[in-house]
Amino acid sequence: MVQKKDTAKTERAGAQRRFSLDRIKIPKAADVLASHLRDEIVQGRIANGEMLPNERELADNSGLSRSSVREALRMLEIEGLLVTKQGRNGGSMVCQPSRDTIVKTVNLYISSRKTRLSSLVEARSAIEPSAAMLAARYRTAEDVEAISAHHQRLLDSLDDLDGFLRANIDWHMAIVHASHNDLLIAFMESIAQSVYAVTNVEDLNPEGVRQKVAKVHGLITDAIKAGDPAEAKRLMDRHVNAYAEHIGMKA
């Protein structure tokens, strides 16, 4: 009899050990409302530029407190999905995500983490050869004109480090814009100024290096003009990797 009791006790203890329940996290009311409104905005069910109901109406419709509604609206404003308009007819106006939204977010990320030069170069090596390939495929007459103009500025600035580097960045960005790929454009716009800032050092850009850069830029420009995607990609890949080697790293 004692043995049966001990066995039952052991089985209950085993069952208790096998059963586990993690703490259940109940989302805050503001998070739930923000998530709902975010989905409505992103999916386009609330039009860009449309005014949301005021705090009191949102609170009445959602059954939440005005403080929760206010917090949810503040979250979406920080994300760039709402803009607060002041005045008699003010309120929260919908602002659907744009390229600027991505650029600002990535810029903040880069600044806050003090991103290394090597990371920026690696990002460029992942983006720019493909952008050059697409530019050769989809470039317009206006794109070619812009790329050529920035290349000429670079040639005219060989003796001016700051002018040279600005023309260099503008040339690279003109090629990315010529790809007509919104994501590639947004990513490169996000890192372009950081690349300029960390490369604005004369030791990294002596006159001989500037001459080589100008030459390969001319070859890439010609490949894009000629509509040769494979050559444009090959040359840009070699260009970015050559720069990585120049600063002591492999892209």
RODRENDREN-838754 format. One record per atom (N, C-alpha, C, O): residue in one letter; x, z, y. Coordinates in pm, whole numbers, padded with zeros to 5 digits, always signed. Atoms other than C-alpha are relative to their C-alpha. Layout:
AXZY
...
***
This chain:
M+00083+00000-00120
M+00000+00000+00000
M+00088+00000+00126
M+00064-00073+00222
V-00093-00007-00112
V+00281+00091+00233
V+00071-00134+00020
V+00097-00178+00132
Q-00069+00129-00006
Q+00452-00234+00146
Q-00088-00106+00066
Q-00039-00188+00144
K+00090+00097-00061
K+00140-00435+00242
K-00008+00021+00151
K-00008-00075+00228
K+00005-00029-00144
K+00120-00257+00578
K+00127-00049+00069
K+00121-00106+00178
D-00126+00043-00059
D+00486-00326+00643
D+00005-00152+00012
D+00056-00206+00110
T+00001+00147-00002
T+00437-00693+00554
T-00088-00053+00113
T-00050-00145+00184
A+00092+00041-00106
A+00138-00728+00789
A+00062+00025+00137
A+00051-00057+00228
K-00065-00033-00127
K+00330-00555+01064
K+00111-00099+00033
K+00128-00140+00148
T-00108+00096-00018
T+00625-00789+01012
T-00055-00136+00040
T+00002-00203+00126
E+00060+00129-00033
E+00397-01096+01022
E-00050-00003+00145
E-00034-00103+00215
R+00047-00005-00139
R+00238-00980+01350
R+00116-00008+00098
R+00109-00076+00201
A-00119+00002-00086
A+00580-00920+01501
A+00060-00140+00007
A+00104-00186+00112
G-00053+00137+00004
G+00692-01265+01386
G-00084-00094+00084
G-00032-00180+00155
A+00090+00084-00078
A+00386-01426+01540
A+00022+00021+00149
A+00020-00074+00228
Q-00025-00030-00141
Q+00454-01248+01869
Q+00130-00063+00047
Q+00140-00110+00160
R-00128+00057-00039
R+00811-01367+01866
R-00010-00153+00014
R+00054-00212+00100
R+00012+00145-00005
R+00707-01729+01795
R-00079-00047+00122
R-00056-00157+00174
F+00085+00040-00112
F+00450-01733+02074
F+00070+00034+00132
F+00113+00147+00154
S-00058-00025-00131
S+00587-01774+02422
S-00081-00077+00104
S-00135-00184+00075
L+00077+00061-00107
L+00421-01859+02750
L+00079+00010+00129
L+00103+00119+00181
D-00071+00000-00127
D+00612-01966+03057
D-00095+00034+00113
D-00216+00012+00105
R+00081-00035-00115
R+00492-01843+03390
R-00066-00126+00057
R+00001-00226+00082
I+00076+00113-00052
I+00221-02076+03518
I+00011-00003+00151
I-00021+00095+00219
K-00015+00014-00144
K+00293-02208+03865
K-00122-00069+00058
K-00151-00184+00026
I+00118+00056-00065
I-00017-02263+04073
I+00043-00055+00136
I+00093+00020+00219
P-00046+00059-00127
P+00052-02507+04359
P-00073+00060+00120
P-00189+00100+00110
K+00062-00048-00124
K-00014-02395+04715
K-00107-00099+00043
K-00098-00219+00017
A+00110+00085-00048
A-00331-02526+04872
A+00052-00109+00091
A+00006-00223+00084
A-00055+00100-00092
A-00127-02702+05142
A+00070-00113-00075
A+00060-00229-00036
D-00068+00102+00080
D+00080-02882+04878
D-00100-00096-00063
D-00078-00217-00067
V+00103+00083+00064
V-00234-03005+04702
V-00061-00097+00101
V-00077-00215+00072
L+00059+00086-00103
L-00386-03137+05025
L+00100-00105+00046
L+00065-00222+00063
A-00104+00095-00043
A-00057-03296+05134
A+00017-00110-00104
A+00031-00226-00068
S-00015+00098+00107
S-00026-03468+04795
S-00116-00100+00001
S-00095-00220-00016
H+00118+00088-00003
H-00380-03604+04818
H+00007-00097+00118
H-00014-00217+00101
L-00007+00085-00118
L-00337-03734+05172
L+00115-00100-00011
L+00103-00215+00032
R-00117+00088+00018
R+00006-03878+05086
R-00038-00120-00087
R-00006-00234-00054
D+00043+00109+00088
D-00144-04081+04801
D-00094-00096+00073
D-00084-00218+00057
E+00094+00084-00073
E-00423-04207+05025
E+00073-00092+00099
E+00037-00209+00114
I-00075+00078-00099
I-00172-04322+05288
I+00085-00106-00069
I+00083-00223-00031
V-00091+00092+00069
V+00080-04478+05048
V-00077-00114-00067
V-00031-00228-00068
Q+00080+00102+00068
Q-00193-04663+04856
Q-00078-00088+00098
Q-00143-00184+00057
G+00066+00082-00100
G-00330-04798+05183
G-00148+00025+00015
G-00218-00050+00083
R+00142-00031-00013
R-00670-04635+05148
R-00032+00061+00136
R-00147+00059+00181
I+00012-00038-00141
I-00611-04482+05491
I+00091-00096+00076
I+00211-00101+00052
A-00073+00108-00065
A-00505-04762+05722
A+00106+00051+00096
A+00094+00159+00154
N-00105-00030-00096
N-00189-04761+05929
N-00059+00006+00140
N-00131-00086+00181
G+00054-00016-00134
G-00273-04632+06278
G-00133+00071+00005
G-00182+00102+00114
E+00129-00068+00003
E-00596-04465+06165
E+00018+00148+00031
E+00116+00209-00012
M-00004-00142-00032
M-00667-04117+06301
M-00069+00079-00110
M-00178+00043-00155
L+00062-00089+00097
L-00734-03841+06050
L-00103+00088+00071
L-00095+00107+00192
P+00091-00099-00059
P-01024-03600+06106
P+00080+00118+00054
P+00193+00141+00011
N-00074-00114-00054
N-00927-03294+06308
N+00011+00113-00102
N-00050+00108-00209
E-00027-00110+00094
E-00811-02969+06145
E-00128+00065-00050
E-00142+00094-00169
R+00123-00069+00038
R-01157-02812+06147
R-00079-00083-00101
R-00130-00030-00200
E+00073+00087+00093
E-01319-03113+05978
E+00071-00007-00136
E+00006-00002-00240
L-00075+00004+00125
L-01040-03134+05719
L-00018+00130-00077
L-00030+00130-00200
A+00019-00130+00065
A-01078-02763+05648
A-00140+00009-00061
A-00156+00056-00174
D+00138-00006+00051
D-01458-02792+05612
D-00018-00091-00121
D-00081-00053-00219
N+00016+00096+00110
N-01435-03100+05388
N+00076+00041-00125
N+00029+00018-00237
S-00084-00034+00115
S-01158-02966+05166
S-00028+00139-00054
S+00009+00171-00167
G+00023-00138+00042
G-01274-02604+05152
G+00123+00087+00015
G+00128+00198-00039
L-00124-00076-00019
L-00927-02490+05258
L+00000+00065+00138
L-00080+00030+00225
S-00012-00066-00129
S-00824-02266+05543
S+00067-00095+00100
S+00137-00188+00060
R-00061+00085-00102
R-00717-02422+05872
R+00153+00013-00002
R+00225-00082+00030
S-00145-00017+00009
S-00370-02273+05824
S+00059-00086-00111
S+00168-00141-00095
S-00047+00086+00108
S-00336-02459+05493
S-00003-00147+00042
S+00088-00223+00012
V+00011+00137-00050
V-00456-02781+05655
V+00113-00029+00098
V+00176-00135+00092
R-00106+00018-00101
R-00211-02733+05943
R+00136-00016-00068
R+00217-00099-00027
E-00128+00007+00073
E+00077-02678+05698
E+00014-00135-00071
E+00121-00194-00072
A-00002+00128+00070
A-00016-02989+05497
A+00030-00114+00098
A+00110-00202+00069
L-00023+00103-00101
L-00026-03203+05812
L+00144+00004+00051
L+00205-00100+00075
R-00139-00014-00045
R+00310-03064+05923
R+00096-00060-00102
R+00194-00123-00064
M-00084+00056+00105
M+00463-03160+05587
M+00002-00152+00007
M+00108-00213-00003
L+00009+00146-00005
L+00341-03518+05618
L+00062-00055+00127
L+00115-00167+00128
E-00064+00043-00125
E+00461-03538+05977
E+00152-00002-00016
E+00219-00093+00032
I-00144-00006+00026
I+00811-03433+05867
I+00043-00118-00086
I+00152-00173-00068
E-00030+00114+00087
E+00799-03705+05600
E-00014-00133+00072
E+00022-00238+00017
G+00015+00124-00076
G+00717-03959+05869
G-00128-00076-00031
G-00141-00193+00004
L+00125+00066+00036
L+00369-04035+05734
L-00110+00024+00102
L-00213-00044+00100
L+00096-00028-00107
L+00184-03887+06031
L+00075+00013+00132
L+00190+00055+00137
V-00053-00020-00136
V+00244-03892+06405
V-00106+00077+00078
V-00224+00040+00078
T+00094-00080-00077
T+00086-03629+06626
T-00013-00056+00141
T+00086-00071+00212
K+00027+00050-00135
K-00077-03766+06941
K-00060+00115+00080
K-00154+00182+00037
Q+00048-00107-00088
Q-00130-03525+07227
Q-00112-00053+00089
Q-00135-00173+00098
G+00102+00039-00096
G-00413-03525+07478
G-00141+00014-00051
G-00164+00063-00162
R+00142-00018+00030
R-00788-03535+07479
R-00042-00068-00129
R-00120-00012-00206
N+00034+00075+00121
N-00812-03797+07206
N+00112+00007-00104
N+00128-00082-00187
G-00114-00014+00090
G-00509-03668+07021
G-00041+00040-00141
G-00159+00056-00172
G+00021-00037+00139
G-00470-03576+06658
G+00112-00057-00086
G+00219-00090-00036
S-00101+00049+00095
S-00285-03692+06349
S-00028-00147-00033
S-00132-00180-00090
M+00015+00144+00026
M-00234-04069+06326
M+00088-00041-00118
M+00204-00002-00128
V-00072+00045+00119
V-00132-04235+06001
V+00110-00099+00036
V+00091-00191+00116
C-00116+00089-00022
C+00209-04401+05998
C+00057-00033-00139
C+00135+00045-00194
Q-00043+00035+00135
Q+00269-04583+05670
Q+00151-00016-00007
Q+00214-00053+00092
P-00146+00007+00013
P+00626-04578+05532
P+00054-00136+00042
P-00005-00240+00011
S-00065+00123-00042
S+00857-04835+05686
S+00148+00006-00038
S+00194+00105-00095
R-00143+00001+00027
R+01220-04936+05653
R+00070+00114+00075
R+00163+00175+00024
D-00060-00108-00079
D+01302-04687+05929
D-00012+00135-00070
D+00075+00220-00056
T+00020-00126+00073
T+01162-04408+05711
T+00112+00020-00101
T+00168+00129-00112
I-00108-00008+00099
I+01414-04485+05436
I+00134+00023+00070
I+00214+00107+00027
V-00128-00010-00071
V+01700-04528+05685
V+00023+00142+00052
V+00131+00198+00035
K-00014-00135-00055
K+01635-04193+05855
K+00025+00102-00112
K+00108+00192-00097
T-00015-00096+00110
T+01603-04010+05522
T+00140-00007-00061
T+00204+00096-00083
V-00132+00016+00061
V+01922-04155+05373
V+00109+00043+00098
V+00210+00101+00057
N-00097-00043-00100
N+02110-04099+05700
N+00013+00151+00003
N+00124+00204+00011
L-00002-00146+00002
L+02012-03732+05693
L+00071+00050-00125
L+00147+00146-00121
Y-00063-00039+00126
Y+02120-03709+05330
Y+00151-00017+00008
Y+00226+00072-00032
I-00144+00026-00012
I+02459-03866+05403
I+00066+00101+00093
I+00173+00154+00062
S-00057-00093-00098
S+02517-03645+05708
S+00007+00142-00054
S+00107+00211-00037
S+00005-00139+00047
S+02412-03321+05541
S+00095+00025-00116
S+00144+00137-00133
R-00088-00018+00115
R+02623-03380+05232
R+00145-00042+00028
R+00232-00030-00058
K-00135+00046-00036
K+02926-03518+05420
K+00055-00094-00108
K+00160-00071-00166
T-00031+00094+00107
T+02936-03813+05182
T+00141-00058+00013
T+00184-00095+00123
R-00139+00048+00002
R+03286-03925+05082
R+00006-00151+00025
R-00089-00224-00006
L-00023+00143-00022
L+03427-04263+05184
L-00012-00077-00131
L-00067-00187-00134
S+00005+00070+00129
S+03462-04352+04817
S-00144-00027-00043
S-00173-00132-00100
S+00141+00020+00036
S+03088-04305+04765
S-00061-00114+00080
S-00139-00193+00026
L+00052+00107-00084
L+03009-04534+05057
L+00052-00136-00047
L-00023-00234-00051
V-00058+00126+00048
V+03248-04802+04926
V-00064-00041-00132
V-00092-00159-00153
E+00064+00030+00128
E+03097-04776+04577
E-00143-00052+00020
E-00188-00142-00051
A+00136+00046-00030
A+02748-04816+04725
A+00003-00144+00051
A-00080-00226+00013
R-00012+00137-00052
R+02860-05125+04915
R+00031-00098-00114
R-00024-00208-00118
S-00038+00091+00109
S+03016-05274+04601
S-00118-00028-00092
S-00122-00132-00159
A+00119+00020+00083
A+02683-05230+04422
A-00102-00090+00069
A-00178-00160+00002
I+00102+00070-00076
I+02477-05388+04700
I+00044-00138+00050
I-00027-00237+00034
E-00035+00119-00078
E+02675-05650+04889
E+00023-00128-00079
E-00018-00234-00032
P-00012+00127+00073
P+02772-05902+04619
P-00136-00062-00033
P-00154-00183-00022
S+00134+00051+00029
S+02407-05931+04516
S-00068-00051+00126
S-00139-00151+00124
A+00059+00044-00127
A+02302-05954+04880
A+00056-00136+00042
A-00017-00222+00089
A-00062+00128-00034
A+02551-06238+04937
A-00057-00112-00087
A-00081-00223-00040
M+00058+00098+00092
M+02416-06419+04630
M-00140-00040+00047
M-00174-00159+00052
L+00136+00028-00045
L+02058-06387+04757
L-00001-00071+00135
L-00086-00155+00162
A-00009+00065-00131
A+02164-06487+05108
A+00027-00149-00016
A-00030-00231+00056
A-00030+00142+00024
A+02309-06813+04974
A-00123-00074-00053
A-00136-00195-00035
R+00119+00062+00059
R+01980-06874+04796
R-00116-00011+00098
R-00190-00109+00096
Y+00120-00007-00084
Y+01729-06778+05064
Y+00025-00012+00150
Y-00068-00002+00229
R-00030+00001-00143
R+01911-06813+05398
R-00077-00109+00072
R-00103-00217+00021
T+00065+00096-00089
T+01734-06982+05684
T+00103-00050+00100
T+00216-00003+00103
A-00090+00050-00104
A+01887-07178+05969
A+00036+00111+00098
A+00149+00118+00146
E-00025-00113-00090
E+01851-06866+06186
E+00098+00098-00062
E+00183+00154+00008
D-00093-00090+00070
D+02031-06656+05924
D+00143-00053+00010
D+00236+00021+00041
V-00133+00061-00004
V+02322-06899+05909
V+00059+00009+00140
V+00178+00034+00157
E-00046-00007-00138
E+02344-06904+06287
E+00049+00141+00034
E+00152+00158+00099
A-00039-00139-00027
A+02357-06522+06303
A+00129+00037-00071
A+00217+00099-00012
I-00121-00029+00077
I+02620-06495+06027
I+00122-00065+00066
I+00227-00003+00081
S-00111+00074-00063
S+02836-06760+06195
S+00038+00061+00134
S+00156+00068+00168
A-00028-00059-00131
A+02803-06596+06536
A+00078+00130-00013
A+00172+00155+00063
H-00071-00127+00020
H+02914-06256+06406
H+00142-00025-00053
H+00235+00048-00021
H-00134+00034+00048
H+03205-06420+06224
H+00089-00045+00116
H+00207-00011+00122
Q-00079+00044-00116
Q+03315-06585+06547
Q+00038+00118+00088
Q+00150+00124+00139
R-00032-00123-00075
R+03293-06249+06726
R+00115+00074-00065
R+00203+00126+00004
L-00108-00067+00072
L+03517-06104+06456
L+00133-00070+00027
L+00234-00004+00050
L-00123+00077-00027
L+03772-06383+06506
L+00050+00025+00143
L+00170+00031+00168
D-00036-00021-00140
D+03763-06322+06881
D+00046+00143+00027
D+00098+00173+00135
S-00031-00142-00021
S+03821-05947+06831
S+00116+00049-00087
S+00130+00169-00110
L-00110-00040+00088
L+04130-05949+06609
L+00096+00098+00066
L+00162+00177-00002
D-00090-00090-00072
D+04325-05766+06880
D-00071+00124+00054
D-00011+00205+00125
D+00082-00112-00050
D+04046-05516+06951
D-00062+00070-00120
D-00161+00022-00176
L+00043-00066+00123
L+03998-05266+06667
L-00148+00033+00002
L-00220+00003-00093
D+00141-00039-00006
D+03662-05131+06784
D-00091-00122-00004
D-00190-00124-00077
G+00081+00122+00001
G+03524-05478+06858
G+00003-00069-00135
G-00098-00123-00180
F-00015+00060+00132
F+03659-05606+06527
F-00091+00069-00102
F-00161+00004-00179
L+00078-00074+00099
L+03493-05328+06325
L-00150-00014+00023
L-00228-00021-00072
R+00143+00019-00028
R+03160-05367+06503
R-00045-00140-00042
R-00153-00156-00099
A+00033+00137+00042
A+03164-05743+06446
A-00002-00009-00153
A-00082-00082-00211
N-00007-00002+00146
N+03259-05675+06084
N-00129+00055-00060
N-00188-00006-00150
I+00125-00060+00049
I+02961-05444+06025
I-00118-00092+00027
I-00203-00111-00060
D+00111+00090-00035
D+02727-05684+06208
D-00003-00123-00091
D-00110-00171-00129
W-00008+00115+00090
W+02850-05974+05991
W-00054+00036-00138
W-00133-00038-00197
H+00048-00044+00131
H+02792-05779+05670
H-00152+00022+00002
H-00222-00016-00092
M+00144-00025-00008
M+02446-05671+05788
M-00078-00131+00014
M-00189-00142-00037
A+00068+00130-00014
A+02357-06030+05885
A-00017-00066-00136
A-00118-00131-00162
I+00010+00055+00135
I+02430-06134+05527
I-00106+00072-00080
I-00185+00010-00151
V+00102-00076+00072
V+02218-05852+05386
V-00139-00038+00049
V-00232-00053-00032
H+00131+00043-00053
H+01932-05950+05619
H-00036-00139-00051
H-00154-00168-00074
A+00027+00136+00049
A+01969-06309+05501
A-00044-00001-00146
A-00095-00101-00195
S+00048-00009+00139
S+01896-06188+05146
S-00153+00007-00005
S-00214-00027-00105
H+00145-00016-00010
H+01538-06120+05264
H-00055+00095-00107
H-00168+00081-00153
N+00041-00104+00095
N+01526-05824+05023
N-00012+00131+00076
N+00089+00187+00119
D+00023-00117-00084
D+01368-05528+05201
D+00076+00124-00046
D+00125+00200+00037
L-00068-00119+00050
L+01522-05265+04974
L+00150-00005+00027
L+00209+00094+00071
L-00143+00014-00028
L+01877-05399+05004
L+00028+00019+00148
L+00126+00083+00186
I-00017-00014-00144
I+01835-05422+05380
I-00009+00147+00041
I+00073+00196+00119
A+00019-00142-00035
A+01707-05063+05403
A+00119+00084-00044
A+00167+00168+00032
F-00113-00078+00050
F+01988-04923+05187
F+00126-00026+00083
F+00198+00068+00116
M-00119+00029-00077
M+02259-05105+05382
M-00011+00050+00143
M+00088+00096+00201
E+00018-00054-00135
E+02112-05010+05719
E+00022+00151+00001
E+00065+00208+00101
S-00016-00145+00010
S+02120-04650+05597
S+00146+00043+00003
S+00179+00150+00054
I-00140-00041+00011
I+02494-04650+05533
I+00093-00072+00098
I+00210-00037+00110
A-00086+00084-00084
A+02621-04907+05785
A+00077+00080+00105
A+00198+00063+00119
Q-00067-00075-00105
Q+02695-04664+06068
Q+00099+00100-00056
Q+00202+00127+00007
S-00095-00092+00064
S+02860-04417+05831
S+00125-00075-00043
S+00236-00023-00031
V-00115+00083+00039
V+03082-04696+05699
V+00085-00029+00123
V+00208-00020+00118
Y-00074+00028-00123
Y+03175-04789+06056
Y+00080+00124+00045
Y+00196+00114+00083
A-00063-00122-00049
A+03252-04426+06146
A+00125+00037-00080
A+00227+00075-00023
V-00113-00043+00082
V+03483-04358+05850
V+00109-00106-00010
V+00220-00077-00055
T-00103+00105+00007
T+03665-04694+05874
T+00061-00031+00136
T+00151-00114+00147
N-00051+00026-00135
N+03728-04683+06249
N+00134+00072+00019
N+00148+00159+00105
V-00133-00058-00002
V+04092-04591+06188
V+00101-00114-00005
V+00096-00198-00095
E-00092+00113-00008
E+04375-04822+06287
E+00092-00009-00121
E+00131-00119-00162
D-00089+00001+00116
D+04591-04716+05991
D-00062-00077-00117
D+00009-00134-00199
L+00068+00071+00108
L+04327-04864+05758
L-00020-00148+00033
L-00053-00228-00055
N+00031+00136-00043
N+04295-05183+05960
N+00112-00059+00086
N+00087-00101+00199
P-00108+00063-00077
P+04639-05310+06072
P-00028-00148+00019
P-00117-00204-00045
E+00025+00139-00035
E+04664-05660+06212
E-00001-00093-00122
E-00083-00184-00130
G-00006+00085+00118
G+04761-05814+05878
G-00128+00008-00083
G-00174-00094-00135
V+00125-00018+00075
V+04451-05669+05708
V-00114-00070+00072
V-00199-00133+00009
R+00107+00066-00076
R+04228-05795+05988
R+00005-00152-00019
R-00099-00216-00029
Q-00015+00144+00022
Q+04367-06146+05942
Q-00057-00040-00137
Q-00125-00142-00149
K+00051+00030+00134
K+04290-06135+05568
K-00151+00011-00006
K-00219-00071-00069
V+00145-00019-00004
V+03940-06002+05632
V-00068-00120+00065
V-00168-00171+00015
A+00058+00115-00071
A+03871-06281+05880
A-00001-00124-00089
A-00097-00201-00087
K-00008+00118+00086
K+03985-06542+05628
K-00106+00003-00110
K-00174-00098-00132
V+00099-00007+00109
V+03765-06418+05341
V-00142-00004+00055
V-00233-00055-00011
H+00132+00010-00063
H+03471-06378+05579
H-00037-00146+00023
H-00152-00186+00005
G+00025+00142-00021
G+03508-06744+05663
G-00040-00070-00129
G-00129-00155-00130
L+00032+00062+00130
L+03504-06840+05293
L-00141+00038-00046
L-00215-00046-00097
I+00134-00045+00041
I+03193-06630+05226
I-00107-00066+00087
I-00212-00108+00038
T+00094+00067-00091
T+03020-06772+05533
T-00022-00145-00044
T-00135-00194-00044
D+00011+00140+00045
D+03093-07123+05407
D-00082-00011-00129
D-00162-00103-00145
A+00074+00003+00127
A+02957-07043+05059
A-00149+00021+00024
A-00233-00042-00042
I+00141-00023-00032
I+02634-06912+05209
I-00060-00122+00068
I-00172-00162+00037
K+00047+00124-00065
K+02601-07216+05435
K-00026-00110-00102
K-00124-00184-00092
A+00010+00106+00101
A+02656-07442+05133
A-00107+00029-00104
A-00136-00056-00188
G+00102-00035+00098
G+02388-07260+04936
G+00055+00016-00139
G-00005-00030-00236
D-00067-00020+00129
D+02626-07156+04657
D-00005+00148-00037
D+00089+00222-00004
P+00016-00142+00030
P+02499-06819+04524
P+00113+00059-00084
P+00160+00169-00056
A-00104-00053+00089
A+02760-06779+04247
A+00131+00022+00076
A+00197+00124+00058
E-00125-00012-00076
E+03053-06842+04483
E-00010+00109+00106
E+00085+00185+00126
A+00019-00105-00102
A+02911-06619+04756
A+00011+00138-00064
A+00074+00228-00008
K-00007-00129+00069
K+02869-06335+04506
K+00142+00030-00045
K+00189+00142-00030
R-00137-00020+00050
R+03216-06385+04357
R+00095+00040+00114
R+00175+00133+00099
L-00088-00030-00114
L+03387-06385+04695
L-00029+00136+00061
L+00063+00209+00098
M+00034-00130-00058
M+03196-06083+04825
M+00045+00113-00092
M+00092+00217-00046
D-00045-00102+00096
D+03271-05888+04507
D+00151+00020+00012
D+00199+00133+00012
R-00146-00008-00014
R+03641-05969+04544
R+00037+00066+00133
R+00133+00143+00140
H-00026-00055-00133
H+03629-05879+04913
H-00017+00153+00001
H+00069+00225+00050
V+00027-00144+00000
V+03472-05535+04860
V+00101+00074-00088
V+00147+00182-00052
N-00099-00064+00089
N+03706-05456+04570
N+00139+00001+00061
N+00215+00096+00040
A-00130+00004-00066
A+04008-05563+04773
A+00011+00112+00103
A+00116+00174+00119
Y+00000-00108-00099
Y+03910-05317+05045
Y+00013+00136-00070
Y+00084+00225-00023
A-00009-00126+00074
A+03863-05041+04787
A+00143+00027-00044
A+00192+00139-00036
E-00141-00016+00041
E+04213-05102+04655
E+00088+00032+00120
E+00185+00108+00109
H-00080-00023-00121
H+04347-05107+05010
H-00002+00147+00042
H+00098+00199+00091
I+00008-00140-00039
I+04222-04752+05073
I+00032+00094-00116
I+00015+00216-00106
G-00048-00083+00110
G+04349-04633+04737
G-00102+00037-00103
G-00089+00141-00168
M+00101-00027+00104
M+04044-04651+04512
M-00050-00132-00057
M-00033-00238+00004
K+00063+00116+00062
K+03870-04890+04277
K-00147+00008+00024
K-00208+00112-00001
A+00145+00002-00021
A+03516-04995+04370
A-00073-00012-00131
A-00196-00016-00134
***
